[in-house]
């Protein structure tokens, strides 16, 4: 599973598929104050991206993937500001 919850942090790791949007949503609904750690993410399905854009959780970490790091993360952080 690409979505794991440890305390106040939801970690996204590896390739996050469309199936990962639901557990991410459930985790955010259970506690909207949870942060989302994107350090281990290598790919994000558009459904996961849309959820992050809509929910606006605090994002922590920087993914290694250049597309996520250089293109997507700045967009998500801008929206979260």
C-alpha positions in Angstrom: 0.0 0.0 0.0 1.3 3.4 -0.9 -0.6 5.3 1.9 0.5 4.6 5.5 -0.6 6.5 8.6 1.7 6.9 11.6 0.4 9.2 14.2 -0.1 12.7 12.7 1.6 11.9 9.4 0.3 10.3 6.3 3.2 9.0 4.2 2.9 8.5 0.4 5.4 6.1 -1.0 6.2 4.6 -4.4 3.6 4.8 -7.1 0.3 6.1 -5.7 -2.5 4.6 -7.9 -6.1 5.7 -8.2 -6.9 3.1 -5.5 -4.8 5.1 -3.0 -7.0 8.2 -3.2 -9.7 6.6 -1.0 -7.4 5.6 1.9 -5.8 9.0 1.7 -9.2 10.7 1.9 -10.3 8.5 4.8 -7.1 9.3 6.7 -7.5 13.1 6.1 -11.2 12.9 7.1 -10.3 11.1 10.3 -8.0 13.9 11.3 -7.7 16.9 8.9 -4.7 18.2 10.9 -2.5 15.3 9.6 0.4 16.2 7.4 1.2 14.4 4.2 4.8 13.3 3.7 5.6 13.1 0.0 9.3 12.2 0.4 8.9 8.6 -0.8 6.4 9.3 -3.6 7.6 8.4 -7.1 4.4 8.9 -9.0 1.0 10.3 -8.1 -2.2 9.4 -9.9 -4.3 12.4 -10.8 -7.0 11.4 -8.3 -4.4 11.6 -5.5 -3.2 15.0 -6.8 -6.8 16.3 -7.0 -7.4 15.2 -3.4 -4.3 17.0 -2.3 -5.4 20.1 -4.1 -8.9 19.9 -2.6 -8.0 19.0 1.0 -4.9 21.2 1.2 -3.1 19.3 3.9 0.3 20.4 5.2 2.9 18.8 3.0 6.3 17.7 4.3 9.3 16.3 2.6 10.6 16.6 -1.0 10.3 13.7 -3.5 13.3 12.6 -5.5 11.3 12.5 -8.7 12.1 15.6 -10.7 8.6 16.0 -12.1 7.0 15.8 -8.6 9.8 17.9 -7.0 10.1 20.7 -9.7 6.6 20.9 -11.2 4.0 19.4 -8.9 5.2 20.2 -5.4 5.5 24.0 -6.0 1.9 24.0 -7.3 0.7 22.1 -4.2 2.6 24.3 -1.9 1.3 27.5 -3.6 -2.3 26.3 -3.2 -1.5 25.4 0.4 -0.3 28.9 1.2 
